[in-house]
């Protein structure tokens, strides 16, 4: 995979958060929910664009897909 620019922010409780993004193809493997992520799925750019919550995520997707 190829690492993309990351997003850093402070959550509503004042905790520092960093989200790292990777450009890659889905492979085999199991996903286990955690306290940070409760669901994961691979989607295309069009579906991702309609579900992203943050401006930084939308800007990154625009940059990657044009």
PDB file of N, CA, C and O in Angstrom:
ATOM      1  N   UNK A   1       0.818  -1.192   0.000  1.00  0.00           N
ATOM      2  CA  UNK A   1       0.000   0.000   0.000  1.00  0.00           C
ATOM      3  C   UNK A   1       0.863   1.256   0.000  1.00  0.00           C
ATOM      4  O   UNK A   1       2.070   1.208   0.237  1.00  0.00           O
ATOM      5  N   UNK A   2       0.230   2.342  -0.263  1.00  0.00           N
ATOM      6  CA  UNK A   2       0.901   3.636  -0.314  1.00  0.00           C
ATOM      7  C   UNK A   2       0.284   4.544   0.746  1.00  0.00           C
ATOM      8  O   UNK A   2      -0.922   4.790   0.726  1.00  0.00           O
ATOM      9  N   UNK A   3       1.110   5.045   1.675  1.00  0.00           N
ATOM     10  CA  UNK A   3       0.584   5.911   2.733  1.00  0.00           C
ATOM     11  C   UNK A   3       0.289   7.301   2.180  1.00  0.00           C
ATOM     12  O   UNK A   3       1.088   7.867   1.434  1.00  0.00           O
ATOM     13  N   UNK A   4      -0.857   7.838   2.550  1.00  0.00           N
ATOM     14  CA  UNK A   4      -1.308   9.157   2.114  1.00  0.00           C
ATOM     15  C   UNK A   4      -1.132  10.159   3.251  1.00  0.00           C
ATOM     16  O   UNK A   4      -0.812   9.759   4.370  1.00  0.00           O
ATOM     17  N   UNK A   5      -1.332  11.441   2.996  1.00  0.00           N
ATOM     18  CA  UNK A   5      -1.260  12.419   4.089  1.00  0.00           C
ATOM     19  C   UNK A   5      -2.241  12.048   5.208  1.00  0.00           C
ATOM     20  O   UNK A   5      -3.322  11.519   4.948  1.00  0.00           O
ATOM     21  N   UNK A   6      -1.853  12.327   6.433  1.00  0.00           N
ATOM     22  CA  UNK A   6      -2.694  11.977   7.580  1.00  0.00           C
ATOM     23  C   UNK A   6      -3.515  13.179   8.050  1.00  0.00           C
ATOM     24  O   UNK A   6      -3.238  14.320   7.679  1.00  0.00           O
ATOM     25  N   UNK A   7      -4.522  12.904   8.866  1.00  0.00           N
ATOM     26  CA  UNK A   7      -5.333  13.956   9.478  1.00  0.00           C
ATOM     27  C   UNK A   7      -5.086  13.921  10.977  1.00  0.00           C
ATOM     28  O   UNK A   7      -5.111  12.849  11.582  1.00  0.00           O
ATOM     29  N   UNK A   8      -4.851  15.072  11.583  1.00  0.00           N
ATOM     30  CA  UNK A   8      -4.660  15.177  13.027  1.00  0.00           C
ATOM     31  C   UNK A   8      -5.663  16.176  13.567  1.00  0.00           C
ATOM     32  O   UNK A   8      -5.864  17.243  12.987  1.00  0.00           O
ATOM     33  N   UNK A   9      -6.291  15.827  14.678  1.00  0.00           N
ATOM     34  CA  UNK A   9      -7.300  16.702  15.266  1.00  0.00           C
ATOM     35  C   UNK A   9      -7.455  16.385  16.747  1.00  0.00           C
ATOM     36  O   UNK A   9      -6.896  15.405  17.239  1.00  0.00           O
ATOM     37  N   UNK A  10      -8.198  17.196  17.439  1.00  0.00           N
ATOM     38  CA  UNK A  10      -8.538  16.963  18.842  1.00  0.00           C
ATOM     39  C   UNK A  10     -10.022  16.642  18.911  1.00  0.00           C
ATOM     40  O   UNK A  10     -10.845  17.388  18.380  1.00  0.00           O
ATOM     41  N   UNK A  11     -10.367  15.540  19.560  1.00  0.00           N
ATOM     42  CA  UNK A  11     -11.778  15.158  19.627  1.00  0.00           C
ATOM     43  C   UNK A  11     -12.518  16.009  20.664  1.00  0.00           C
ATOM     44  O   UNK A  11     -11.887  16.771  21.396  1.00  0.00           O
ATOM     45  N   UNK A  12     -13.840  15.887  20.733  1.00  0.00           N
ATOM     46  CA  UNK A  12     -14.624  16.715  21.660  1.00  0.00           C
ATOM     47  C   UNK A  12     -14.226  16.569  23.132  1.00  0.00           C
ATOM     48  O   UNK A  12     -14.521  17.453  23.936  1.00  0.00           O
ATOM     49  N   UNK A  13     -13.562  15.469  23.496  1.00  0.00           N
ATOM     50  CA  UNK A  13     -13.112  15.279  24.882  1.00  0.00           C
ATOM     51  C   UNK A  13     -11.695  15.785  25.097  1.00  0.00           C
ATOM     52  O   UNK A  13     -11.124  15.588  26.170  1.00  0.00           O
ATOM     53  N   UNK A  14     -11.111  16.447  24.074  1.00  0.00           N
ATOM     54  CA  UNK A  14      -9.779  17.019  24.213  1.00  0.00           C
ATOM     55  C   UNK A  14      -8.639  16.060  23.946  1.00  0.00           C
ATOM     56  O   UNK A  14      -7.485  16.391  24.219  1.00  0.00           O
ATOM     57  N   UNK A  15      -8.930  14.871  23.416  1.00  0.00           N
ATOM     58  CA  UNK A  15      -7.893  13.883  23.136  1.00  0.00           C
ATOM     59  C   UNK A  15      -7.324  14.107  21.733  1.00  0.00           C
ATOM     60  O   UNK A  15      -8.072  14.329  20.781  1.00  0.00           O
ATOM     61  N   UNK A  16      -6.013  14.050  21.617  1.00  0.00           N
ATOM     62  CA  UNK A  16      -5.370  14.179  20.310  1.00  0.00           C
ATOM     63  C   UNK A  16      -5.598  12.899  19.512  1.00  0.00           C
ATOM     64  O   UNK A  16      -5.429  11.796  20.032  1.00  0.00           O
ATOM     65  N   UNK A  17      -5.982  13.052  18.253  1.00  0.00           N
ATOM     66  CA  UNK A  17      -6.235  11.912  17.377  1.00  0.00           C
ATOM     67  C   UNK A  17      -5.454  12.094  16.078  1.00  0.00           C
ATOM     68  O   UNK A  17      -5.290  13.214  15.593  1.00  0.00           O
ATOM     69  N   UNK A  18      -4.983  11.001  15.529  1.00  0.00           N
ATOM     70  CA  UNK A  18      -4.334  10.993  14.218  1.00  0.00           C
ATOM     71  C   UNK A  18      -4.984   9.881  13.412  1.00  0.00           C
ATOM     72  O   UNK A  18      -5.105   8.752  13.888  1.00  0.00           O
ATOM     73  N   UNK A  19      -5.400  10.196  12.204  1.00  0.00           N
ATOM     74  CA  UNK A  19      -5.980   9.203  11.303  1.00  0.00           C
ATOM     75  C   UNK A  19      -5.025   9.061  10.122  1.00  0.00           C
ATOM     76  O   UNK A  19      -4.720  10.031   9.428  1.00  0.00           O
ATOM     77  N   UNK A  20      -4.566   7.845   9.913  1.00  0.00           N
ATOM     78  CA  UNK A  20      -3.653   7.573   8.798  1.00  0.00           C
ATOM     79  C   UNK A  20      -4.446   6.907   7.674  1.00  0.00           C
ATOM     80  O   UNK A  20      -5.315   6.073   7.923  1.00  0.00           O
ATOM     81  N   UNK A  21      -4.138   7.282   6.451  1.00  0.00           N
ATOM     82  CA  UNK A  21      -4.831   6.766   5.272  1.00  0.00           C
ATOM     83  C   UNK A  21      -3.851   5.991   4.404  1.00  0.00           C
ATOM     84  O   UNK A  21      -2.680   6.352   4.294  1.00  0.00           O
ATOM     85  N   UNK A  22      -4.340   4.932   3.797  1.00  0.00           N
ATOM     86  CA  UNK A  22      -3.531   4.103   2.907  1.00  0.00           C
ATOM     87  C   UNK A  22      -4.314   3.863   1.631  1.00  0.00           C
ATOM     88  O   UNK A  22      -5.516   3.601   1.672  1.00  0.00           O
ATOM     89  N   UNK A  23      -3.636   3.951   0.503  1.00  0.00           N
ATOM     90  CA  UNK A  23      -4.218   3.631  -0.782  1.00  0.00           C
ATOM     91  C   UNK A  23      -3.801   2.208  -1.119  1.00  0.00           C
ATOM     92  O   UNK A  23      -2.617   1.932  -1.310  1.00  0.00           O
ATOM     93  N   UNK A  24      -4.772   1.307  -1.193  1.00  0.00           N
ATOM     94  CA  UNK A  24      -4.440  -0.094  -1.413  1.00  0.00           C
ATOM     95  C   UNK A  24      -5.652  -0.861  -1.913  1.00  0.00           C
ATOM     96  O   UNK A  24      -6.773  -0.354  -1.892  1.00  0.00           O
ATOM     97  N   UNK A  25      -5.424  -2.051  -2.351  1.00  0.00           N
ATOM     98  CA  UNK A  25      -6.483  -2.951  -2.776  1.00  0.00           C
ATOM     99  C   UNK A  25      -6.884  -3.830  -1.592  1.00  0.00           C
ATOM    100  O   UNK A  25      -6.029  -4.203  -0.788  1.00  0.00           O
ATOM    101  N   UNK A  26      -8.163  -4.165  -1.474  1.00  0.00           N
ATOM    102  CA  UNK A  26      -8.583  -5.053  -0.382  1.00  0.00           C
ATOM    103  C   UNK A  26      -8.021  -6.463  -0.580  1.00  0.00           C
ATOM    104  O   UNK A  26      -7.978  -6.976  -1.698  1.00  0.00           O
ATOM    105  N   UNK A  27      -7.598  -7.069   0.512  1.00  0.00           N
ATOM    106  CA  UNK A  27      -7.087  -8.438   0.506  1.00  0.00           C
ATOM    107  C   UNK A  27      -7.891  -9.261   1.499  1.00  0.00           C
ATOM    108  O   UNK A  27      -8.868  -8.774   2.067  1.00  0.00           O
ATOM    109  N   UNK A  28      -7.495 -10.475   1.705  1.00  0.00           N
ATOM    110  CA  UNK A  28      -8.130 -11.310   2.718  1.00  0.00           C
ATOM    111  C   UNK A  28      -7.782 -10.792   4.104  1.00  0.00           C
ATOM    112  O   UNK A  28      -6.850 -10.005   4.269  1.00  0.00           O
ATOM    113  N   UNK A  29      -8.525 -11.232   5.078  1.00  0.00           N
ATOM    114  CA  UNK A  29      -8.221 -10.893   6.457  1.00  0.00           C
ATOM    115  C   UNK A  29      -9.496 -10.610   7.222  1.00  0.00           C
ATOM    116  O   UNK A  29     -10.501 -10.174   6.661  1.00  0.00           O
ATOM    117  N   UNK A  30      -9.431 -10.863   8.483  1.00  0.00           N
ATOM    118  CA  UNK A  30     -10.587 -10.645   9.347  1.00  0.00           C
ATOM    119  C   UNK A  30     -10.495  -9.261   9.975  1.00  0.00           C
ATOM    120  O   UNK A  30      -9.403  -8.757  10.240  1.00  0.00           O
ATOM    121  N   UNK A  31     -11.632  -8.667  10.206  1.00  0.00           N
ATOM    122  CA  UNK A  31     -11.717  -7.381  10.884  1.00  0.00           C
ATOM    123  C   UNK A  31     -12.305  -7.621  12.263  1.00  0.00           C
ATOM    124  O   UNK A  31     -13.296  -8.339  12.398  1.00  0.00           O
ATOM    125  N   UNK A  32     -11.711  -7.032  13.282  1.00  0.00           N
ATOM    126  CA  UNK A  32     -12.226  -7.144  14.644  1.00  0.00           C
ATOM    127  C   UNK A  32     -12.589  -5.747  15.145  1.00  0.00           C
ATOM    128  O   UNK A  32     -11.722  -4.875  15.208  1.00  0.00           O
ATOM    129  N   UNK A  33     -13.853  -5.520  15.500  1.00  0.00           N
ATOM    130  CA  UNK A  33     -14.237  -4.211  16.046  1.00  0.00           C
ATOM    131  C   UNK A  33     -13.413  -3.856  17.279  1.00  0.00           C
ATOM    132  O   UNK A  33     -12.952  -4.739  18.002  1.00  0.00           O
ATOM    133  N   UNK A  34     -13.232  -2.559  17.512  1.00  0.00           N
ATOM    134  CA  UNK A  34     -12.488  -2.092  18.678  1.00  0.00           C
ATOM    135  C   UNK A  34     -13.165  -0.841  19.227  1.00  0.00           C
ATOM    136  O   UNK A  34     -14.229  -0.446  18.750  1.00  0.00           O
ATOM    137  N   UNK A  35     -12.548  -0.220  20.230  1.00  0.00           N
ATOM    138  CA  UNK A  35     -13.129   0.993  20.801  1.00  0.00           C
ATOM    139  C   UNK A  35     -13.037   2.167  19.830  1.00  0.00           C
ATOM    140  O   UNK A  35     -13.739   3.162  20.012  1.00  0.00           O
ATOM    141  N   UNK A  36     -12.191   2.077  18.804  1.00  0.00           N
ATOM    142  CA  UNK A  36     -12.038   3.154  17.826  1.00  0.00           C
ATOM    143  C   UNK A  36     -12.873   2.927  16.569  1.00  0.00           C
ATOM    144  O   UNK A  36     -13.431   3.877  16.019  1.00  0.00           O
ATOM    145  N   UNK A  37     -12.964   1.686  16.110  1.00  0.00           N
ATOM    146  CA  UNK A  37     -13.636   1.373  14.847  1.00  0.00           C
ATOM    147  C   UNK A  37     -14.611   0.232  15.085  1.00  0.00           C
ATOM    148  O   UNK A  37     -14.227  -0.832  15.571  1.00  0.00           O
ATOM    149  N   UNK A  38     -15.887   0.458  14.739  1.00  0.00           N
ATOM    150  CA  UNK A  38     -16.868  -0.593  14.957  1.00  0.00           C
ATOM    151  C   UNK A  38     -17.299  -1.290  13.671  1.00  0.00           C
ATOM    152  O   UNK A  38     -18.009  -2.295  13.717  1.00  0.00           O
ATOM    153  N   UNK A  39     -16.869  -0.757  12.511  1.00  0.00           N
ATOM    154  CA  UNK A  39     -17.245  -1.373  11.250  1.00  0.00           C
ATOM    155  C   UNK A  39     -16.216  -0.992  10.193  1.00  0.00           C
ATOM    156  O   UNK A  39     -15.618   0.082  10.266  1.00  0.00           O
ATOM    157  N   UNK A  40     -16.009  -1.857   9.223  1.00  0.00           N
ATOM    158  CA  UNK A  40     -15.107  -1.558   8.124  1.00  0.00           C
ATOM    159  C   UNK A  40     -15.687  -2.168   6.862  1.00  0.00           C
ATOM    160  O   UNK A  40     -16.215  -3.280   6.880  1.00  0.00           O
ATOM    161  N   UNK A  41     -15.581  -1.421   5.755  1.00  0.00           N
ATOM    162  CA  UNK A  41     -15.979  -1.979   4.471  1.00  0.00           C
ATOM    163  C   UNK A  41     -15.238  -1.247   3.372  1.00  0.00           C
ATOM    164  O   UNK A  41     -14.884  -0.078   3.524  1.00  0.00           O
ATOM    165  N   UNK A  42     -15.004  -1.938   2.261  1.00  0.00           N
ATOM    166  CA  UNK A  42     -14.327  -1.360   1.107  1.00  0.00           C
ATOM    167  C   UNK A  42     -15.400  -0.827   0.176  1.00  0.00           C
ATOM    168  O   UNK A  42     -16.340  -1.545  -0.165  1.00  0.00           O
ATOM    169  N   UNK A  43     -15.268   0.425  -0.238  1.00  0.00           N
ATOM    170  CA  UNK A  43     -16.221   1.029  -1.167  1.00  0.00           C
ATOM    171  C   UNK A  43     -15.466   1.795  -2.242  1.00  0.00           C
ATOM    172  O   UNK A  43     -14.299   2.144  -2.069  1.00  0.00           O
ATOM    173  N   UNK A  44     -16.135   2.049  -3.338  1.00  0.00           N
ATOM    174  CA  UNK A  44     -15.551   2.853  -4.398  1.00  0.00           C
ATOM    175  C   UNK A  44     -15.597   4.330  -4.041  1.00  0.00           C
ATOM    176  O   UNK A  44     -16.231   4.725  -3.063  1.00  0.00           O
ATOM    177  N   UNK A  45     -14.919   5.141  -4.845  1.00  0.00           N
ATOM    178  CA  UNK A  45     -14.824   6.581  -4.565  1.00  0.00           C
ATOM    179  C   UNK A  45     -16.187   7.251  -4.528  1.00  0.00           C
ATOM    180  O   UNK A  45     -16.418   8.117  -3.685  1.00  0.00           O
ATOM    181  N   UNK A  46     -17.093   6.876  -5.417  1.00  0.00           N
ATOM    182  CA  UNK A  46     -18.419   7.501  -5.447  1.00  0.00           C
ATOM    183  C   UNK A  46     -19.194   7.294  -4.157  1.00  0.00           C
ATOM    184  O   UNK A  46     -19.756   8.238  -3.602  1.00  0.00           O
ATOM    185  N   UNK A  47     -19.222   6.059  -3.683  1.00  0.00           N
ATOM    186  CA  UNK A  47     -19.926   5.786  -2.421  1.00  0.00           C
ATOM    187  C   UNK A  47     -19.208   6.428  -1.246  1.00  0.00           C
ATOM    188  O   UNK A  47     -19.849   6.957  -0.338  1.00  0.00           O
ATOM    189  N   UNK A  48     -17.891   6.386  -1.260  1.00  0.00           N
ATOM    190  CA  UNK A  48     -17.131   7.005  -0.170  1.00  0.00           C
ATOM    191  C   UNK A  48     -17.440   8.497  -0.081  1.00  0.00           C
ATOM    192  O   UNK A  48     -17.621   9.033   1.013  1.00  0.00           O
ATOM    193  N   UNK A  49     -17.500   9.161  -1.223  1.00  0.00           N
ATOM    194  CA  UNK A  49     -17.753  10.604  -1.258  1.00  0.00           C
ATOM    195  C   UNK A  49     -19.075  10.941  -0.544  1.00  0.00           C
ATOM    196  O   UNK A  49     -19.169  11.963   0.136  1.00  0.00           O
ATOM    197  N   UNK A  50     -20.085  10.086  -0.698  1.00  0.00           N
ATOM    198  CA  UNK A  50     -21.393  10.384  -0.111  1.00  0.00           C
ATOM    199  C   UNK A  50     -21.493  10.026   1.369  1.00  0.00           C
ATOM    200  O   UNK A  50     -22.481  10.373   2.017  1.00  0.00           O
ATOM    201  N   UNK A  51     -20.485   9.337   1.919  1.00  0.00           N
ATOM    202  CA  UNK A  51     -20.569   8.917   3.318  1.00  0.00           C
ATOM    203  C   UNK A  51     -19.532   9.558   4.234  1.00  0.00           C
ATOM    204  O   UNK A  51     -19.608   9.393   5.451  1.00  0.00           O
ATOM    205  N   UNK A  52     -18.564  10.285   3.674  1.00  0.00           N
ATOM    206  CA  UNK A  52     -17.518  10.876   4.515  1.00  0.00           C
ATOM    207  C   UNK A  52     -18.065  11.974   5.419  1.00  0.00           C
ATOM    208  O   UNK A  52     -18.939  12.742   5.017  1.00  0.00           O
ATOM    209  N   UNK A  53     -17.551  12.041   6.630  1.00  0.00           N
ATOM    210  CA  UNK A  53     -18.035  12.995   7.628  1.00  0.00           C
ATOM    211  C   UNK A  53     -17.222  14.279   7.692  1.00  0.00           C
ATOM    212  O   UNK A  53     -17.760  15.329   8.043  1.00  0.00           O
ATOM    213  N   UNK A  54     -15.948  14.217   7.361  1.00  0.00           N
ATOM    214  CA  UNK A  54     -15.065  15.351   7.614  1.00  0.00           C
ATOM    215  C   UNK A  54     -14.563  15.998   6.328  1.00  0.00           C
ATOM    216  O   UNK A  54     -14.305  15.309   5.341  1.00  0.00           O
ATOM    217  N   UNK A  55     -14.425  17.317   6.342  1.00  0.00           N
ATOM    218  CA  UNK A  55     -13.920  18.056   5.186  1.00  0.00           C
ATOM    219  C   UNK A  55     -12.540  17.569   4.771  1.00  0.00           C
ATOM    220  O   UNK A  55     -12.242  17.497   3.579  1.00  0.00           O
ATOM    221  N   UNK A  56     -11.691  17.232   5.745  1.00  0.00           N
ATOM    222  CA  UNK A  56     -10.342  16.756   5.405  1.00  0.00           C
ATOM    223  C   UNK A  56     -10.412  15.461   4.600  1.00  0.00           C
ATOM    224  O   UNK A  56      -9.633  15.273   3.666  1.00  0.00           O
ATOM    225  N   UNK A  57     -11.334  14.570   4.950  1.00  0.00           N
ATOM    226  CA  UNK A  57     -11.497  13.317   4.211  1.00  0.00           C
ATOM    227  C   UNK A  57     -11.999  13.579   2.799  1.00  0.00           C
ATOM    228  O   UNK A  57     -11.502  12.988   1.840  1.00  0.00           O
ATOM    229  N   UNK A  58     -12.981  14.464   2.667  1.00  0.00           N
ATOM    230  CA  UNK A  58     -13.516  14.792   1.346  1.00  0.00           C
ATOM    231  C   UNK A  58     -12.447  15.453   0.464  1.00  0.00           C
ATOM    232  O   UNK A  58     -12.368  15.166  -0.731  1.00  0.00           O
ATOM    233  N   UNK A  59     -11.630  16.330   1.046  1.00  0.00           N
ATOM    234  CA  UNK A  59     -10.567  16.996   0.289  1.00  0.00           C
ATOM    235  C   UNK A  59      -9.533  15.966  -0.195  1.00  0.00           C
ATOM    236  O   UNK A  59      -9.071  16.043  -1.333  1.00  0.00           O
ATOM    237  N   UNK A  60      -9.179  15.028   0.647  1.00  0.00           N
ATOM    238  CA  UNK A  60      -8.218  13.994   0.262  1.00  0.00           C
ATOM    239  C   UNK A  60      -8.775  13.145  -0.876  1.00  0.00           C
ATOM    240  O   UNK A  60      -8.052  12.832  -1.822  1.00  0.00           O
ATOM    241  N   UNK A  61     -10.045  12.769  -0.797  1.00  0.00           N
ATOM    242  CA  UNK A  61     -10.656  11.978  -1.856  1.00  0.00           C
ATOM    243  C   UNK A  61     -10.682  12.761  -3.178  1.00  0.00           C
ATOM    244  O   UNK A  61     -10.413  12.193  -4.237  1.00  0.00           O
ATOM    245  N   UNK A  62     -11.001  14.047  -3.122  1.00  0.00           N
ATOM    246  CA  UNK A  62     -10.971  14.889  -4.330  1.00  0.00           C
ATOM    247  C   UNK A  62      -9.572  14.909  -4.935  1.00  0.00           C
ATOM    248  O   UNK A  62      -9.406  14.820  -6.151  1.00  0.00           O
ATOM    249  N   UNK A  63      -8.575  15.027  -4.072  1.00  0.00           N
ATOM    250  CA  UNK A  63      -7.186  15.072  -4.525  1.00  0.00           C
ATOM    251  C   UNK A  63      -6.780  13.764  -5.205  1.00  0.00           C
ATOM    252  O   UNK A  63      -6.036  13.771  -6.185  1.00  0.00           O
ATOM    253  N   UNK A  64      -7.268  12.657  -4.682  1.00  0.00           N
ATOM    254  CA  UNK A  64      -6.897  11.344  -5.225  1.00  0.00           C
ATOM    255  C   UNK A  64      -7.656  10.988  -6.494  1.00  0.00           C
ATOM    256  O   UNK A  64      -7.123  10.294  -7.360  1.00  0.00           O
ATOM    257  N   UNK A  65      -8.883  11.449  -6.612  1.00  0.00           N
ATOM    258  CA  UNK A  65      -9.718  11.029  -7.740  1.00  0.00           C
ATOM    259  C   UNK A  65      -9.970  12.110  -8.764  1.00  0.00           C
ATOM    260  O   UNK A  65     -10.503  11.832  -9.839  1.00  0.00           O
ATOM    261  N   UNK A  66      -9.600  13.329  -8.456  1.00  0.00           N
ATOM    262  CA  UNK A  66      -9.759  14.427  -9.418  1.00  0.00           C
ATOM    263  C   UNK A  66     -11.090  15.068  -9.445  1.00  0.00           C
ATOM    264  O   UNK A  66     -11.312  15.997 -10.221  1.00  0.00           O
TER     265      UNK A  66
END
